[in-house]
Amino acid sequence: MKLKIEHPWNLSPREAKILQEELSEKVSLKPTFNSFEEIESIAGCDVSFNDQRVIAAGVIMSLAGLQLIDRVIIIREEEIPPPYIPGYLSFREGPILVQLLQEFKLQPDVILFDGQGIAHPRRMGIAAHMGILFDVATIGCAKNLLYGEYENPLLERGRRSPLKDSTTSEIVGMVVRTRDSVKPVFVSPGHKIDMGLSVEVVLKCTPKYRLPEPLRLAHRLSQIHHSSQNFA
């Protein structure tokens, strides 16, 4: 995949906020697809850390059947990432994610990230950020709430409720039940896809588990490589 926009990552919170505000003006929620049926491939990316290692794993799968097409793993040794600051996850995971995505041999139709899309104070969660940098359709699918307010959806799989900006009441995401009676996930479009398609993709990718299969597999790959390195 080709990086379309470059910028420095080692920024102060004030500088990072200004950059997020500038990039948010480039976000488009107009889908690049005329229908859900046009989406053929879906990717998932995950980053994990320990004291001396950062590992990013990415997979590309077919949306129909969720068959593995490609996988990439990036390992950076003896690198201490900046601490996590809510609202600035991109500046912790972004540099290695950029390297990871550039290693993909083909460009997936949509990329899932374990984080937020526009459900963010400046509409610039990690999915939106990466979508802008690579000009590709992206979705944020987070395990936890970052921003906004909602009512819990009903307990059946597929039920959802809007995630609203606490100040403006704008809908910035959907709280989606991917399994019966299991905690929902927080879905928000990142770039080049709308809210409805984002939810459809996430539900299509969760036939058995709470998290979308591309994200679940990418997470497993990153953890396996941590374990294998630790016991080498």
C-alpha positions, 0 to 999 in steps of 0.5 A: 500500500502507498502512503499518500500523506506524511507528517512527523509523529514526535509531537507535543499534545498541543501540536498533535491536537492541531494536526488532528484538527487539520486532518479531520477536515479531510475526512469523508464519509461518502462510501467508495462502494455503491453497495455492500456486495462490492466489498471483497476484502477486509483487513485488520491491524493490531499493535502490542507492546512490552518493555523492549518490543513493539509488534504490529500484525495485519491480516487481509481476509476475504469478506465472503468466508473470511479466508486469509489472503495475506498477513504481515508482521513488523517487530521493532526491538528495544523501542519504548513507545510514548505513553498512551494518552486518551485521544492520541492513540495514533501517535503511539501506534501510528508509526509502526502501523504506517510501516505495516500497511506499506508492507501489504502486497495488495490494498484491501477494500476496507481496513479495521482498526482496534480503536475509534474512527470519528467517535473522537473529540476531534473526529480523528481516531486512529481509523480516521487518521490511517484512512486519511494517510493512505486514502483508503476506507477504514472503520474503527471497532473499539472494545471500550468507549472513548467519547460520547454517550449512549444507551445500551442496545438490546441483548440480541446479536445485531442490535445497536444504539447510536453513540452521540456527541455529548455536546452536539448530539451528533451521531458519531458511532454505533454501539453494536451487539455482535453476540447475544448477551455479550458486551457490545463494541463501539463502531465508527466510520473512519474514512471513505465509508458511512455508518451503515456500511461500517456496521454491516462490515463488522457484523459480517466479520463476527460470525462467532466471536465478539470482535471482528475476525480480522482484528481477532486474528491480527491480535493473536498473531501479535501476541504469539510473536511476543510469546515466541520471542520471550521464550526463545 
